[in-house]
């Protein structure tokens, strides 16, 4: 969140429990975070707040997977919050985030499983040379008959495409010629 917040002038959506967390809750309030109550009907009050914000030219960051992962795969996107972009008639800008491993090869960035927020932050602060990449996918312009499910699917596909492992490299021509010379 701090990385995305430093790169984008935007407000965030977070689960409502965060507003009661020590330190993190205070920080979330300071940056104008919108909160969602998880479960049936929880998105309606949030959408009522997001629509005018987007109409006024504001932007909002959502994490449509609804959870954190180790980054090896992209989980299906929940479409509910995409409705605000549809209602406001604004494009959606998918942004993919990829963390590199620590110099010793360990994965430090994932905040998953039994991690506590404090342990996670301490682990990141102690890590020398942690790298992160933000990739801005092409903005998604809304089609006239597009619904939130299609919009979420298009955003998910953009992120998957961006984070897909690169195909194995072909050997450069110079190395191929050298290998043929030795074989001859």
N, C-alpha and C positions, 0 to 999 in steps of 0.2 A: 504494500500500500504506500509506504513512503517513496518508493521508486516511481511508481505511477503518478503519485501526487506531485513529485518534483518535476515530472515531464509534462503533465497536463494541467491546465487551469480548469479544474472541474470539481464537482462535489461527488461524494461516494454514497453508495447504498450499502448498509450493513445490517446484520441481524440485530433485532432490538435488544438482545441481551448485552451487547457490547456497550451500550450507553451506561450500564451499571458497573462496568469493570473499572478497577482503579487505574489511573493514568491513561490507559487506552480509551476509556469512556470520555474522560476530560478532553483528550486530544481530538477524538471524533467530533465532539460537540464544537470545539474551536474551529474546525474546518467545515462546519455546516453539513455534517453527514445526515442523510435521510435514513430512516430506519424502517425495516420490514419485520412484521410479526409473522413468523413462519406458520404454515398450516392453512387450512381452508379459510378463505376470505381475508387473509392477511395482506394481500397485495392491494386490495381496493383502496384503503386509506392512503397508502403510499402513492398509487397512481394519481390520486386527487392532488397530491402535492407536486408530483413530477410534471404533470401536464403544464401548469402555468410557468413553472421554472423553465421548461424547454421552449414554450411559446415566447418567453422574454429573451430568448437567445442563450440561455444557460446550457451547460452540458452536465452530464452525470455519468459516472463510471459504475457499471454493474459487473458482477462476476456471475455470469449466467449458468455456470456449472453448479453453483450453490454450495460448493465445498472446496476444500483444498486437496490436491493430489501430489504425487511425487513427480509429476510432469512428464511421465512416460507416455501418457495417453490423454486425449481430450475427452472428457465425459460429455454426454448429451446436454445441450443447453436447455434450460427451462424457459419457455417462451413468454410467461406472464408479463414480465417487466418490459418486454419489447413493445407492448401495447402503447406505452407512453410515447414512444417515437412515432408510431403510426398515428396516434391521435394528434400529435403536435406537427405532423408532416415534416419531420426532420430526418436527415440521413443518419445512418448508424456507422460509426467508425470502429471496426474491429481492431483491437490491439493485442498482439501476441507477446507474451513475456517468456523468456527462456533464461534460466540460470545455468552458469557453467559450474563444473565441479571445483572443489578446492584443489590446490596444488598437489595434494596427496591422493586425489581421485575420489574422495568422499563427497557424497551429495549433502550439502549443508542447507540449502534453501527450503526444501519441503517442510511445511508445518502440518504434519499428519500424525495419525495414530494417537499415541499417548503423550505427545509433546504438550508441554504447557507453554503459554505465551512467553513467560519469563525465560524458561530454558531455551526456547527458540531464539529469542532476541540475544541472549548471552552467547549462544553458539555462533550467531551471525557476526556479532561484534568482535568475537575472538578470531574470526576467520581472516587470515591475510589473503588478499588477492581474489576475493569472490567477484565473479563477473556476472553481469546481467545484460541482456539484450532486449530492447523494446522494438517490435516490428509493427509498423503501421500498415495494415492491409488497405486495399482500396476501399473508400467509403461505399456503403451500400445505399443506393438510391431506391426508394420504395416504388414498386409497381402499383398500378391503379387497383389491381384486384388482389394485392398481397395481404396476407393475414400475419399475425404475430408468429404463427408456427413456421411459415415459410421464411420470414425474416430471421428468426432464430436459427433455422437450418442453414440459411445462407451465411450468417455470421460464423456459425460453427464450422462450416466447410472452409471458409477463408482462414480461420485459425488453424484448422487441421493441415491445410495445404502449406501454410507458412511454417509450421513446426515439424512438418514431415522430414524424416531423415533424408539427407541428400543421397542420390544414387551413388553407388560405388564408382570411384574415379577410374577412368581408363588410364592405362600407363601412357605417359607422354611418348610421342613419336620417337624422340631421341633414345629413350630407354628401350623401346621396341626394336629399333635398329641395332642397338648394342647387343641385345639378347639374340637377335638373328645372326649377327656376326660371330658371336661366340659359338652358336650351335653349328655353324657351317664348317 
